[in-house]
Amino acid sequence: MKPEIHPTYATATVRCACGNTFQTRSTHAEIQTDLCAACHPFFTGKQKLIDTAGRVERFRQKYGKASA
């Protein structure tokens, strides 16, 4: 690598909107996110199925799935 053309790669603090913080490495000193693994519905198991205009119900009726 050529010297003095690459940004410094140092420890960075990641701050989530939920209040969770953790350390990683980046060219930025601080990173702010809206979702992290501690609050994302997919990783926490609290995933909600959002029914928009009855699409889920129509899918269940079409393919014979029982409504829950």
Buried (B, 14 or more C-beta within 10 A) or exposed (E): EEEEEEEEEEEBBBBBEEEBEEEEEBEEEEEEEEBBEEBBEEEEEEEEEEEEEEEBEEEEEEEEEEEE
